[in-house]
């Protein structure tokens, strides 16, 4: 390439010298005319300069392989437009769909620890709202009655044996009462119920079961008068003050998702209203058919507006910080490499291979190949790239010839 540049310079110098000679010896100038004054050779100003120093002085511009020159008229004709490589804050919005689901940590099963018959049923339909501490049902259990009687006898024995002069006897009465009390506590009989038993000195026929937390009844598996065994599931209650949303994220966008990342959802059921939550878990597998992964988000639901099985439109804003970016329209993806057409000035356009990072909206992050402030072609760049490739191909054929 250096030999080509020097040949161009030499040809320009020779042309300039010939023009100067014609000016000094016009046609018809005789041999007897006074000798013309000898001018300095136009090539003298290049003496002692290397190619690098000539480039620094702007006398010649190095042309990269594949560079093409297009006149302003032709640029306007083919519709060339430009963009700028610049530092900017990058963010992208991932849009997908999701489904509201129960928070599995807030679902509870109510079951008795004794067997018996259901005497009263205070929660008698599915979907009913219950508060923590509210009564659910009463159960009659012969085993419970006998245990209460044993506890009352143990209390009476402790009171009588406490007067014994023998410490072993008095301690035995205390241990017997504590053992019977422990059995009652293991059956979920509260301290208040045990205190009432101690005060009344009469065993209760039934035991009342209370709700351990606030929520809605998802399932009711018991009816009044039914006999139930110990451990049988009677109610399934869910606390809906916090719910999950399961969103489907495409494989190509999954790398941008992080635990703790916020998300906003909107639903047709509440037009114009937005709910915000955060990612709490990324499932470790993909769906083979849809090529998506599931991400779990957590949403506060104090007013119960978010109902399980609702569908929602999800928007996830991913922020990448300040990055060097190039407009999307400036990138030509050949499948093997990515190319941008750089404006070198004076109508010269240079195809340059670039290495890109994330795509954020209508821009790409630039990892290598471009510098801040460079102008790139954003429209008609395919035409310029085709002309550049044609020029390289013709040049290669001429070199081989």
Long-range contacts (C-beta under 8 A, 24 or more apart in sequence): 1-62, 1-63, 2-51, 5-51, 5-60, 5-62, 6-51, 8-60, 9-46, 9-54, 9-60, 13-42, 13-43, 13-46, 16-42, 17-41, 17-42, 17-43, 61-344, 61-346, 61-348, 63-348, 64-350, 64-352, 65-392, 65-395, 66-350, 66-351, 66-388, 66-389, 66-391, 66-392, 67-344, 67-348, 67-349, 67-350, 67-351, 67-388, 68-348, 68-349, 68-384, 68-387, 68-388, 68-391, 69-346, 69-347, 69-348, 69-349, 70-347, 70-349, 70-384, 70-387, 71-347, 72-347, 75-347, 75-380, 78-380, 78-383, 79-379, 79-380, 80-377, 80-379, 80-380, 80-384, 81-377, 81-378, 81-379, 81-380, 82-343, 82-375, 82-376, 82-377, 82-378, 83-326, 83-327, 83-329, 83-330, 83-375, 83-376, 83-377, 83-378, 84-373, 84-374, 84-375, 84-376, 85-324, 85-325, 85-326, 85-366, 85-370, 85-371, 85-372, 85-373, 85-374, 85-375, 85-376, 86-324, 86-325, 86-372, 86-373, 87-322, 87-323, 87-324, 87-325, 87-372, 88-322, 88-323, 88-325, 88-363, 89-319, 89-321, 89-322, 89-323, 90-319, 90-320, 90-321, 90-322, 90-323, 90-325, 90-358, 90-360, 90-361, 90-363, 90-365, 91-317, 91-318, 91-319, 91-320, 91-360, 91-361, 92-256, 92-317, 92-318, 92-320, 92-358, 92-359, 92-360, 92-361, 93-315, 93-316, 93-317, 93-318, 93-361, 94-249, 94-253, 94-256, 94-257, 94-315, 94-316, 94-318, 95-313, 95-314, 95-315, 95-316, 96-247, 96-248, 96-249, 96-250, 96-314, 96-316, 97-247, 97-248, 97-311, 97-312, 97-313, 97-314, 98-245, 98-246, 98-247, 98-248, 98-265, 98-297, 98-311, 98-312, 98-314, 99-245, 99-246, 99-309, 99-310, 99-311, 99-312, 100-243, 100-244, 100-245, 100-299, 100-306, 100-307, 100-308, 100-309, 100-310, 100-311, 100-312, 101-243, 101-244, 101-245, 101-246, 101-308, 101-309, 102-218, 102-238, 102-240, 102-243, 102-244, 102-308, 103-238, 103-239, 103-242, 103-243, 103-244, 103-298, 104-244, 106-213, 106-215, 106-238, 106-239, 106-240, 106-241, 106-242, 107-218, 107-236, 107-237, 107-238, 107-239, 108-212, 108-213, 108-215, 108-236, 108-237, 108-238, 108-239, 109-233, 109-235, 109-236, 110-136, 110-209, 110-211, 110-212, 110-233, 110-234, 110-235, 110-236, 110-237, 111-230, 111-231, 111-232, 111-233, 111-234, 112-139, 112-188, 112-207, 112-209, 112-228, 112-230, 112-231, 112-232, 112-234, 113-186, 113-187, 113-188, 113-230, 113-231, 114-139, 114-141, 114-143, 114-144, 114-187, 114-207, 114-230, 115-141, 115-143, 115-227, 115-228, 115-229, 115-230, 116-140, 116-141, 116-142, 116-143, 116-144, 116-207, 116-227, 116-228, 117-141, 117-225, 117-226, 117-227, 117-228, 118-222, 118-223, 118-224, 118-225, 118-226, 118-227, 118-228, 119-205, 119-206, 119-224, 120-206, 120-224, 121-222, 121-223, 121-224, 123-211, 123-217, 123-220, 123-235, 124-220, 124-224, 125-217, 125-220, 126-217, 126-218, 126-219, 126-220, 127-216, 127-217, 127-218, 128-216, 128-217, 129-215, 129-216, 129-217, 130-211, 130-214, 130-215, 130-216, 130-217, 130-237, 131-211, 131-214, 132-211, 132-212, 132-213, 132-214, 133-210, 133-211, 134-210, 134-211, 135-208, 135-209, 135-210, 135-211, 136-209, 136-210, 136-211, 136-234, 136-235, 137-208, 137-209, 137-222, 137-234, 138-206, 138-207, 138-208, 138-209, 139-206, 139-207, 139-209, 139-228, 140-205, 140-206, 140-207, 141-206, 141-207, 144-187, 144-204, 144-207, 145-203, 145-204, 145-205, 147-180, 147-183, 147-184, 147-187, 148-184, 148-197, 148-203, 148-204, 149-203, 150-180, 150-183, 151-177, 151-180, 151-181, 151-183, 151-184, 151-194, 151-197, 152-197, 152-201, 152-203, 154-179, 154-180, 154-181, 155-198, 209-234, 211-237, 213-237, 213-239, 214-239, 214-241, 215-239, 215-240, 216-240, 240-301, 240-304, 240-306, 240-307, 240-308, 241-300, 241-301, 241-302, 242-298, 242-299, 242-300, 242-301, 243-298, 243-299, 243-301, 243-306, 243-308, 244-296, 244-297, 244-298, 244-299, 245-277, 245-296, 245-297, 245-298, 245-299, 245-306, 245-312, 245-314, 246-294, 246-295, 246-296, 246-297, 247-294, 247-295, 247-297, 247-314, 247-316, 248-287, 248-290, 248-292, 248-293, 248-294, 249-292, 249-293, 249-294, 249-295, 250-291, 250-292, 251-286, 251-291, 251-292, 251-293, 254-282, 254-293, 256-318, 256-358, 257-282, 257-295, 257-316, 257-318, 261-316, 261-318, 262-316, 262-317, 263-297, 263-314, 263-315, 263-316, 264-314, 264-315, 264-316, 264-317, 265-299, 265-312, 265-313, 265-314, 265-315, 266-312, 266-313, 266-315, 267-310, 267-311, 267-312, 267-313, 269-310, 270-305, 275-299, 275-305, 275-306, 275-312, 318-360, 320-358, 320-360, 320-365, 323-357, 323-365, 323-366, 324-365, 324-366, 324-370, 324-372, 325-360, 325-363, 325-364, 325-365, 325-366, 326-354, 326-356, 326-363, 326-364, 326-366, 326-370, 326-376, 327-362, 327-363, 327-376, 327-378, 328-359, 328-362, 328-363, 328-364, 329-362, 329-378, 329-379, 329-381, 330-376, 330-377, 330-378, 330-381, 331-356, 331-364, 332-381, 332-382, 332-385, 339-385, 340-369, 340-370, 340-376, 340-377, 340-381, 341-376, 341-377, 341-381, 341-384, 341-385, 341-388, 342-370, 342-374, 342-375, 342-376, 342-377, 343-374, 343-375, 343-376, 343-377, 349-377, 349-384, 349-388, 351-384, 351-385, 351-388
